[in-house]
Amino acid sequence: MPQDRELNRWINLEKVSVLALDESVHGCKILTQILRGFGVRNVRASTDVNEARGTLISTPIDLVIADPGTDGDGIELLRWLRRQDRSVNRFAPIILVSGHSTPSMVRRARDSGANYFVAKPLTPATLLDRILWVARDKRPFVEVGEYLGPDRRFKDDGPPLGGAGRRVGDFQIEEEQKGAART
């Protein structure tokens, strides 16, 4: 407990608005209690994707934490949100939490524009760490074809040696530096 009090002195999540979505009533209550323990006062909890969609249409949200569910409805909600041109929540950070963290589910989440994927069971410390990571994340949002979400590149090292960059902002290495790096 003293650690939690020390943490709350440095991180104030009191004014953050969070949408918590979990198809399980029990899971939704646990997620809500964890968030309230972090000091979040405005938690919009939902066990229904359509209800969550209504909240996202009508209310500005700072963070979405959602379980994609076994049928993937949470991922469909994520795709829907990212494609809402006029929504203030289109670029809201989204953390998906799931007990079904198969590689295909993680890929679907990433390819749909999720900021982060956390496997259940999760601890409050892990969730807080991911929330803080997303808050500090400086990656720009990109829209390429069907994808809209955070740039999936985590490093800014430029293209591999010998390869040309694919983006305007890619760091380019001079020819003599390429030769020196190979030796």
Rosetta constraint file for C-alpha pairs under 8 A:
AtomPair CA 1 CA 5 HARMONIC 6.47 0.50
AtomPair CA 2 CA 6 HARMONIC 6.22 0.50
AtomPair CA 3 CA 7 HARMONIC 6.19 0.50
AtomPair CA 4 CA 8 HARMONIC 6.16 0.50
AtomPair CA 5 CA 9 HARMONIC 6.50 0.50
AtomPair CA 6 CA 10 HARMONIC 7.12 0.50
AtomPair CA 7 CA 11 HARMONIC 6.23 0.50
AtomPair CA 8 CA 12 HARMONIC 6.31 0.50
AtomPair CA 8 CA 38 HARMONIC 7.33 0.50
AtomPair CA 8 CA 39 HARMONIC 7.66 0.50
AtomPair CA 12 CA 39 HARMONIC 7.02 0.50
AtomPair CA 13 CA 38 HARMONIC 6.74 0.50
AtomPair CA 13 CA 39 HARMONIC 5.51 0.50
AtomPair CA 13 CA 40 HARMONIC 5.13 0.50
AtomPair CA 13 CA 41 HARMONIC 7.94 0.50
AtomPair CA 14 CA 39 HARMONIC 5.16 0.50
AtomPair CA 14 CA 40 HARMONIC 4.65 0.50
AtomPair CA 14 CA 41 HARMONIC 5.51 0.50
AtomPair CA 14 CA 42 HARMONIC 7.71 0.50
AtomPair CA 15 CA 40 HARMONIC 6.72 0.50
AtomPair CA 15 CA 41 HARMONIC 6.77 0.50
AtomPair CA 15 CA 42 HARMONIC 7.09 0.50
AtomPair CA 16 CA 40 HARMONIC 6.09 0.50
AtomPair CA 16 CA 41 HARMONIC 7.41 0.50
AtomPair CA 16 CA 42 HARMONIC 6.61 0.50
AtomPair CA 16 CA 62 HARMONIC 6.06 0.50
AtomPair CA 16 CA 63 HARMONIC 7.70 0.50
AtomPair CA 17 CA 40 HARMONIC 7.31 0.50
AtomPair CA 17 CA 41 HARMONIC 7.60 0.50
AtomPair CA 17 CA 42 HARMONIC 4.95 0.50
AtomPair CA 17 CA 43 HARMONIC 6.09 0.50
AtomPair CA 17 CA 44 HARMONIC 7.68 0.50
AtomPair CA 17 CA 60 HARMONIC 7.66 0.50
AtomPair CA 17 CA 61 HARMONIC 5.20 0.50
AtomPair CA 17 CA 62 HARMONIC 5.09 0.50
AtomPair CA 17 CA 63 HARMONIC 6.54 0.50
AtomPair CA 18 CA 40 HARMONIC 7.74 0.50
AtomPair CA 18 CA 42 HARMONIC 6.35 0.50
AtomPair CA 18 CA 43 HARMONIC 4.92 0.50
AtomPair CA 18 CA 44 HARMONIC 6.11 0.50
AtomPair CA 18 CA 61 HARMONIC 5.88 0.50
AtomPair CA 18 CA 62 HARMONIC 5.92 0.50
AtomPair CA 18 CA 63 HARMONIC 4.85 0.50
AtomPair CA 18 CA 64 HARMONIC 5.69 0.50
AtomPair CA 18 CA 65 HARMONIC 7.27 0.50
AtomPair CA 19 CA 43 HARMONIC 5.92 0.50
AtomPair CA 19 CA 44 HARMONIC 4.71 0.50
AtomPair CA 19 CA 45 HARMONIC 5.99 0.50
AtomPair CA 19 CA 46 HARMONIC 7.59 0.50
AtomPair CA 19 CA 52 HARMONIC 7.50 0.50
AtomPair CA 19 CA 61 HARMONIC 6.69 0.50
AtomPair CA 19 CA 63 HARMONIC 6.42 0.50
AtomPair CA 19 CA 64 HARMONIC 4.79 0.50
AtomPair CA 19 CA 65 HARMONIC 6.19 0.50
AtomPair CA 19 CA 66 HARMONIC 7.78 0.50
AtomPair CA 20 CA 28 HARMONIC 6.85 0.50
AtomPair CA 20 CA 31 HARMONIC 6.92 0.50
AtomPair CA 20 CA 32 HARMONIC 6.79 0.50
AtomPair CA 20 CA 43 HARMONIC 6.78 0.50
AtomPair CA 20 CA 44 HARMONIC 6.02 0.50
AtomPair CA 20 CA 45 HARMONIC 4.76 0.50
AtomPair CA 20 CA 46 HARMONIC 6.19 0.50
AtomPair CA 20 CA 64 HARMONIC 6.18 0.50
AtomPair CA 20 CA 65 HARMONIC 5.00 0.50
AtomPair CA 20 CA 66 HARMONIC 5.75 0.50
AtomPair CA 21 CA 28 HARMONIC 6.42 0.50
AtomPair CA 21 CA 45 HARMONIC 6.03 0.50
AtomPair CA 21 CA 46 HARMONIC 4.90 0.50
AtomPair CA 21 CA 47 HARMONIC 5.67 0.50
AtomPair CA 21 CA 48 HARMONIC 7.30 0.50
AtomPair CA 21 CA 49 HARMONIC 7.46 0.50
AtomPair CA 21 CA 52 HARMONIC 7.01 0.50
AtomPair CA 21 CA 64 HARMONIC 7.83 0.50
AtomPair CA 21 CA 65 HARMONIC 6.33 0.50
AtomPair CA 21 CA 66 HARMONIC 4.45 0.50
AtomPair CA 21 CA 67 HARMONIC 6.11 0.50
AtomPair CA 21 CA 74 HARMONIC 7.91 0.50
AtomPair CA 22 CA 27 HARMONIC 6.01 0.50
AtomPair CA 22 CA 28 HARMONIC 4.97 0.50
AtomPair CA 22 CA 46 HARMONIC 6.57 0.50
AtomPair CA 22 CA 47 HARMONIC 5.04 0.50
AtomPair CA 22 CA 48 HARMONIC 7.59 0.50
AtomPair CA 22 CA 66 HARMONIC 5.94 0.50
AtomPair CA 22 CA 67 HARMONIC 5.03 0.50
AtomPair CA 22 CA 68 HARMONIC 7.68 0.50
AtomPair CA 22 CA 69 HARMONIC 7.26 0.50
AtomPair CA 23 CA 27 HARMONIC 7.53 0.50
AtomPair CA 23 CA 28 HARMONIC 7.24 0.50
AtomPair CA 23 CA 46 HARMONIC 7.66 0.50
AtomPair CA 23 CA 47 HARMONIC 4.33 0.50
AtomPair CA 23 CA 48 HARMONIC 6.16 0.50
AtomPair CA 23 CA 49 HARMONIC 7.98 0.50
AtomPair CA 23 CA 67 HARMONIC 7.27 0.50
AtomPair CA 23 CA 69 HARMONIC 6.48 0.50
AtomPair CA 24 CA 28 HARMONIC 6.05 0.50
AtomPair CA 24 CA 47 HARMONIC 6.25 0.50
AtomPair CA 25 CA 29 HARMONIC 6.21 0.50
AtomPair CA 25 CA 47 HARMONIC 6.20 0.50
AtomPair CA 26 CA 30 HARMONIC 6.30 0.50
AtomPair CA 27 CA 31 HARMONIC 6.16 0.50
AtomPair CA 28 CA 32 HARMONIC 6.07 0.50
AtomPair CA 28 CA 45 HARMONIC 6.62 0.50
AtomPair CA 28 CA 46 HARMONIC 6.99 0.50
AtomPair CA 28 CA 47 HARMONIC 6.69 0.50
AtomPair CA 29 CA 33 HARMONIC 6.10 0.50
AtomPair CA 29 CA 45 HARMONIC 7.93 0.50
AtomPair CA 30 CA 34 HARMONIC 6.21 0.50
AtomPair CA 31 CA 35 HARMONIC 6.28 0.50
AtomPair CA 32 CA 36 HARMONIC 6.13 0.50
AtomPair CA 32 CA 43 HARMONIC 6.70 0.50
AtomPair CA 32 CA 45 HARMONIC 6.74 0.50
AtomPair CA 33 CA 37 HARMONIC 6.03 0.50
AtomPair CA 34 CA 38 HARMONIC 6.53 0.50
AtomPair CA 34 CA 124 HARMONIC 6.08 0.50
AtomPair CA 35 CA 39 HARMONIC 6.71 0.50
AtomPair CA 35 CA 40 HARMONIC 5.60 0.50
AtomPair CA 35 CA 43 HARMONIC 7.48 0.50
AtomPair CA 36 CA 40 HARMONIC 4.86 0.50
AtomPair CA 36 CA 41 HARMONIC 6.20 0.50
AtomPair CA 36 CA 43 HARMONIC 7.64 0.50
AtomPair CA 38 CA 128 HARMONIC 7.76 0.50
AtomPair CA 44 CA 55 HARMONIC 7.95 0.50
AtomPair CA 46 CA 51 HARMONIC 6.63 0.50
AtomPair CA 46 CA 52 HARMONIC 6.01 0.50
AtomPair CA 47 CA 51 HARMONIC 7.83 0.50
AtomPair CA 47 CA 52 HARMONIC 7.95 0.50
AtomPair CA 48 CA 52 HARMONIC 6.28 0.50
AtomPair CA 49 CA 53 HARMONIC 6.10 0.50
AtomPair CA 49 CA 73 HARMONIC 6.74 0.50
AtomPair CA 49 CA 74 HARMONIC 6.83 0.50
AtomPair CA 49 CA 77 HARMONIC 6.87 0.50
AtomPair CA 50 CA 54 HARMONIC 6.29 0.50
AtomPair CA 51 CA 55 HARMONIC 6.37 0.50
AtomPair CA 52 CA 56 HARMONIC 6.24 0.50
AtomPair CA 53 CA 57 HARMONIC 6.23 0.50
AtomPair CA 53 CA 77 HARMONIC 7.05 0.50
AtomPair CA 54 CA 58 HARMONIC 6.26 0.50
AtomPair CA 55 CA 59 HARMONIC 5.54 0.50
AtomPair CA 56 CA 60 HARMONIC 6.88 0.50
AtomPair CA 56 CA 61 HARMONIC 7.00 0.50
AtomPair CA 56 CA 81 HARMONIC 7.87 0.50
AtomPair CA 56 CA 89 HARMONIC 6.58 0.50
AtomPair CA 57 CA 87 HARMONIC 6.91 0.50
AtomPair CA 60 CA 88 HARMONIC 6.30 0.50
AtomPair CA 60 CA 89 HARMONIC 6.14 0.50
AtomPair CA 61 CA 89 HARMONIC 6.11 0.50
AtomPair CA 61 CA 92 HARMONIC 6.92 0.50
AtomPair CA 62 CA 89 HARMONIC 7.63 0.50
AtomPair CA 62 CA 92 HARMONIC 5.87 0.50
AtomPair CA 62 CA 93 HARMONIC 7.16 0.50
AtomPair CA 63 CA 92 HARMONIC 5.74 0.50
AtomPair CA 63 CA 93 HARMONIC 5.23 0.50
AtomPair CA 63 CA 94 HARMONIC 6.09 0.50
AtomPair CA 63 CA 95 HARMONIC 7.89 0.50
AtomPair CA 64 CA 92 HARMONIC 7.00 0.50
AtomPair CA 64 CA 93 HARMONIC 6.29 0.50
AtomPair CA 64 CA 94 HARMONIC 4.72 0.50
AtomPair CA 64 CA 95 HARMONIC 6.26 0.50
AtomPair CA 65 CA 94 HARMONIC 5.86 0.50
AtomPair CA 65 CA 95 HARMONIC 4.83 0.50
AtomPair CA 65 CA 96 HARMONIC 5.73 0.50
AtomPair CA 65 CA 97 HARMONIC 7.05 0.50
AtomPair CA 66 CA 74 HARMONIC 6.37 0.50
AtomPair CA 66 CA 94 HARMONIC 7.52 0.50
AtomPair CA 66 CA 95 HARMONIC 6.46 0.50
AtomPair CA 66 CA 96 HARMONIC 4.92 0.50
AtomPair CA 66 CA 97 HARMONIC 6.00 0.50
AtomPair CA 67 CA 74 HARMONIC 6.07 0.50
AtomPair CA 67 CA 96 HARMONIC 5.52 0.50
AtomPair CA 67 CA 97 HARMONIC 4.85 0.50
AtomPair CA 67 CA 98 HARMONIC 5.23 0.50
AtomPair CA 68 CA 72 HARMONIC 5.00 0.50
AtomPair CA 68 CA 73 HARMONIC 5.76 0.50
AtomPair CA 68 CA 74 HARMONIC 3.64 0.50
AtomPair CA 68 CA 75 HARMONIC 5.32 0.50
AtomPair CA 68 CA 96 HARMONIC 6.55 0.50
AtomPair CA 68 CA 97 HARMONIC 7.20 0.50
AtomPair CA 68 CA 98 HARMONIC 6.56 0.50
AtomPair CA 69 CA 73 HARMONIC 6.12 0.50
AtomPair CA 69 CA 74 HARMONIC 6.11 0.50
AtomPair CA 69 CA 98 HARMONIC 7.16 0.50
AtomPair CA 70 CA 100 HARMONIC 7.10 0.50
AtomPair CA 72 CA 76 HARMONIC 6.48 0.50
AtomPair CA 73 CA 77 HARMONIC 6.17 0.50
AtomPair CA 74 CA 78 HARMONIC 6.24 0.50
AtomPair CA 75 CA 79 HARMONIC 6.23 0.50
AtomPair CA 75 CA 108 HARMONIC 7.49 0.50
AtomPair CA 75 CA 109 HARMONIC 6.25 0.50
AtomPair CA 75 CA 112 HARMONIC 6.91 0.50
AtomPair CA 76 CA 80 HARMONIC 6.05 0.50
AtomPair CA 77 CA 81 HARMONIC 6.07 0.50
AtomPair CA 78 CA 82 HARMONIC 6.23 0.50
AtomPair CA 78 CA 94 HARMONIC 7.81 0.50
AtomPair CA 78 CA 112 HARMONIC 6.61 0.50
AtomPair CA 78 CA 113 HARMONIC 7.13 0.50
AtomPair CA 78 CA 114 HARMONIC 7.24 0.50
AtomPair CA 79 CA 83 HARMONIC 6.46 0.50
AtomPair CA 79 CA 112 HARMONIC 5.51 0.50
AtomPair CA 79 CA 113 HARMONIC 7.19 0.50
AtomPair CA 80 CA 84 HARMONIC 6.63 0.50
AtomPair CA 81 CA 87 HARMONIC 7.82 0.50
AtomPair CA 81 CA 89 HARMONIC 7.24 0.50
AtomPair CA 81 CA 90 HARMONIC 5.50 0.50
AtomPair CA 82 CA 90 HARMONIC 4.95 0.50
AtomPair CA 82 CA 91 HARMONIC 6.88 0.50
AtomPair CA 82 CA 113 HARMONIC 7.20 0.50
AtomPair CA 82 CA 148 HARMONIC 6.17 0.50
AtomPair CA 82 CA 149 HARMONIC 7.13 0.50
AtomPair CA 83 CA 90 HARMONIC 7.09 0.50
AtomPair CA 83 CA 148 HARMONIC 7.54 0.50
AtomPair CA 84 CA 90 HARMONIC 6.04 0.50
AtomPair CA 85 CA 90 HARMONIC 7.19 0.50
AtomPair CA 86 CA 90 HARMONIC 7.79 0.50
AtomPair CA 88 CA 92 HARMONIC 7.97 0.50
AtomPair CA 91 CA 141 HARMONIC 7.64 0.50
AtomPair CA 91 CA 149 HARMONIC 7.44 0.50
AtomPair CA 93 CA 114 HARMONIC 7.37 0.50
AtomPair CA 93 CA 115 HARMONIC 5.95 0.50
AtomPair CA 93 CA 134 HARMONIC 6.95 0.50
AtomPair CA 94 CA 114 HARMONIC 5.26 0.50
AtomPair CA 94 CA 115 HARMONIC 5.32 0.50
AtomPair CA 94 CA 116 HARMONIC 6.82 0.50
AtomPair CA 95 CA 114 HARMONIC 6.21 0.50
AtomPair CA 95 CA 115 HARMONIC 5.78 0.50
AtomPair CA 95 CA 116 HARMONIC 4.83 0.50
AtomPair CA 95 CA 117 HARMONIC 5.74 0.50
AtomPair CA 95 CA 118 HARMONIC 7.27 0.50
AtomPair CA 95 CA 130 HARMONIC 7.98 0.50
AtomPair CA 95 CA 131 HARMONIC 7.91 0.50
AtomPair CA 96 CA 109 HARMONIC 7.44 0.50
AtomPair CA 96 CA 114 HARMONIC 6.90 0.50
AtomPair CA 96 CA 116 HARMONIC 6.32 0.50
AtomPair CA 96 CA 117 HARMONIC 4.79 0.50
AtomPair CA 96 CA 118 HARMONIC 6.14 0.50
AtomPair CA 97 CA 117 HARMONIC 5.87 0.50
AtomPair CA 97 CA 118 HARMONIC 4.68 0.50
AtomPair CA 97 CA 119 HARMONIC 5.64 0.50
AtomPair CA 97 CA 120 HARMONIC 6.32 0.50
AtomPair CA 98 CA 117 HARMONIC 7.82 0.50
AtomPair CA 98 CA 118 HARMONIC 6.57 0.50
AtomPair CA 98 CA 119 HARMONIC 5.16 0.50
AtomPair CA 98 CA 120 HARMONIC 5.27 0.50
AtomPair CA 99 CA 119 HARMONIC 5.73 0.50
AtomPair CA 99 CA 120 HARMONIC 4.47 0.50
AtomPair CA 99 CA 121 HARMONIC 6.56 0.50
AtomPair CA 100 CA 105 HARMONIC 7.36 0.50
AtomPair CA 100 CA 119 HARMONIC 7.45 0.50
AtomPair CA 100 CA 120 HARMONIC 7.83 0.50
AtomPair CA 101 CA 105 HARMONIC 5.94 0.50
AtomPair CA 101 CA 106 HARMONIC 6.25 0.50
AtomPair CA 101 CA 118 HARMONIC 7.99 0.50
AtomPair CA 101 CA 119 HARMONIC 5.69 0.50
AtomPair CA 101 CA 120 HARMONIC 7.85 0.50
AtomPair CA 102 CA 106 HARMONIC 6.32 0.50
AtomPair CA 103 CA 107 HARMONIC 6.13 0.50
AtomPair CA 104 CA 108 HARMONIC 6.11 0.50
AtomPair CA 105 CA 109 HARMONIC 6.16 0.50
AtomPair CA 106 CA 110 HARMONIC 6.13 0.50
AtomPair CA 106 CA 117 HARMONIC 6.68 0.50
AtomPair CA 107 CA 111 HARMONIC 5.92 0.50
AtomPair CA 108 CA 112 HARMONIC 6.02 0.50
AtomPair CA 109 CA 113 HARMONIC 6.58 0.50
AtomPair CA 109 CA 114 HARMONIC 5.51 0.50
AtomPair CA 109 CA 117 HARMONIC 7.24 0.50
AtomPair CA 110 CA 114 HARMONIC 5.26 0.50
AtomPair CA 110 CA 115 HARMONIC 7.31 0.50
AtomPair CA 110 CA 116 HARMONIC 7.58 0.50
AtomPair CA 110 CA 117 HARMONIC 7.87 0.50
AtomPair CA 111 CA 147 HARMONIC 6.71 0.50
AtomPair CA 112 CA 147 HARMONIC 6.56 0.50
AtomPair CA 112 CA 148 HARMONIC 7.29 0.50
AtomPair CA 112 CA 149 HARMONIC 7.30 0.50
AtomPair CA 113 CA 147 HARMONIC 6.84 0.50
AtomPair CA 113 CA 148 HARMONIC 5.80 0.50
AtomPair CA 113 CA 149 HARMONIC 4.07 0.50
AtomPair CA 113 CA 150 HARMONIC 6.39 0.50
AtomPair CA 114 CA 149 HARMONIC 6.79 0.50
AtomPair CA 114 CA 150 HARMONIC 7.56 0.50
AtomPair CA 115 CA 134 HARMONIC 6.93 0.50
AtomPair CA 115 CA 149 HARMONIC 7.50 0.50
AtomPair CA 115 CA 150 HARMONIC 6.37 0.50
AtomPair CA 116 CA 130 HARMONIC 7.47 0.50
AtomPair CA 116 CA 134 HARMONIC 7.56 0.50
AtomPair CA 118 CA 122 HARMONIC 7.39 0.50
AtomPair CA 118 CA 127 HARMONIC 7.80 0.50
AtomPair CA 122 CA 126 HARMONIC 6.36 0.50
AtomPair CA 122 CA 127 HARMONIC 6.78 0.50
AtomPair CA 123 CA 127 HARMONIC 6.35 0.50
AtomPair CA 124 CA 128 HARMONIC 6.04 0.50
AtomPair CA 125 CA 129 HARMONIC 6.05 0.50
AtomPair CA 126 CA 130 HARMONIC 6.28 0.50
AtomPair CA 127 CA 131 HARMONIC 6.17 0.50
AtomPair CA 128 CA 132 HARMONIC 6.13 0.50
AtomPair CA 129 CA 133 HARMONIC 6.09 0.50
AtomPair CA 130 CA 134 HARMONIC 6.11 0.50
AtomPair CA 131 CA 135 HARMONIC 6.18 0.50
AtomPair CA 132 CA 136 HARMONIC 6.24 0.50
AtomPair CA 133 CA 137 HARMONIC 6.04 0.50
AtomPair CA 139 CA 150 HARMONIC 6.00 0.50
AtomPair CA 139 CA 151 HARMONIC 5.70 0.50
AtomPair CA 139 CA 153 HARMONIC 8.00 0.50
AtomPair CA 139 CA 154 HARMONIC 7.64 0.50
AtomPair CA 140 CA 150 HARMONIC 5.72 0.50
AtomPair CA 140 CA 151 HARMONIC 5.78 0.50
AtomPair CA 141 CA 148 HARMONIC 6.91 0.50
AtomPair CA 141 CA 149 HARMONIC 5.07 0.50
AtomPair CA 141 CA 150 HARMONIC 4.21 0.50
AtomPair CA 141 CA 151 HARMONIC 5.61 0.50
AtomPair CA 142 CA 147 HARMONIC 7.62 0.50
AtomPair CA 142 CA 148 HARMONIC 5.64 0.50
AtomPair CA 142 CA 149 HARMONIC 5.71 0.50
AtomPair CA 142 CA 150 HARMONIC 6.06 0.50
AtomPair CA 142 CA 151 HARMONIC 5.72 0.50
AtomPair CA 143 CA 147 HARMONIC 5.58 0.50
AtomPair CA 143 CA 148 HARMONIC 4.35 0.50
AtomPair CA 143 CA 149 HARMONIC 6.80 0.50
AtomPair CA 144 CA 148 HARMONIC 6.56 0.50
AtomPair CA 156 CA 170 HARMONIC 7.56 0.50
AtomPair CA 156 CA 171 HARMONIC 7.41 0.50
AtomPair CA 157 CA 171 HARMONIC 6.69 0.50
AtomPair CA 158 CA 165 HARMONIC 6.73 0.50
AtomPair CA 158 CA 170 HARMONIC 5.06 0.50
AtomPair CA 158 CA 171 HARMONIC 4.49 0.50
AtomPair CA 158 CA 172 HARMONIC 6.39 0.50
AtomPair CA 159 CA 163 HARMONIC 5.89 0.50
AtomPair CA 159 CA 164 HARMONIC 6.23 0.50
AtomPair CA 159 CA 165 HARMONIC 5.10 0.50
AtomPair CA 159 CA 166 HARMONIC 7.78 0.50
AtomPair CA 159 CA 170 HARMONIC 6.94 0.50
AtomPair CA 159 CA 171 HARMONIC 7.22 0.50
AtomPair CA 159 CA 172 HARMONIC 7.41 0.50
AtomPair CA 160 CA 164 HARMONIC 7.84 0.50
AtomPair CA 161 CA 178 HARMONIC 6.51 0.50
AtomPair CA 162 CA 178 HARMONIC 7.39 0.50
AtomPair CA 164 CA 172 HARMONIC 7.88 0.50
AtomPair CA 165 CA 170 HARMONIC 5.59 0.50
AtomPair CA 165 CA 171 HARMONIC 7.48 0.50
AtomPair CA 165 CA 172 HARMONIC 7.09 0.50
AtomPair CA 166 CA 170 HARMONIC 7.12 0.50
AtomPair CA 173 CA 177 HARMONIC 6.36 0.50
AtomPair CA 173 CA 178 HARMONIC 6.48 0.50
AtomPair CA 174 CA 178 HARMONIC 6.42 0.50
AtomPair CA 175 CA 179 HARMONIC 6.51 0.50
AtomPair CA 176 CA 180 HARMONIC 6.29 0.50
AtomPair CA 177 CA 181 HARMONIC 6.03 0.50
AtomPair CA 178 CA 182 HARMONIC 6.42 0.50
AtomPair CA 179 CA 183 HARMONIC 6.80 0.50
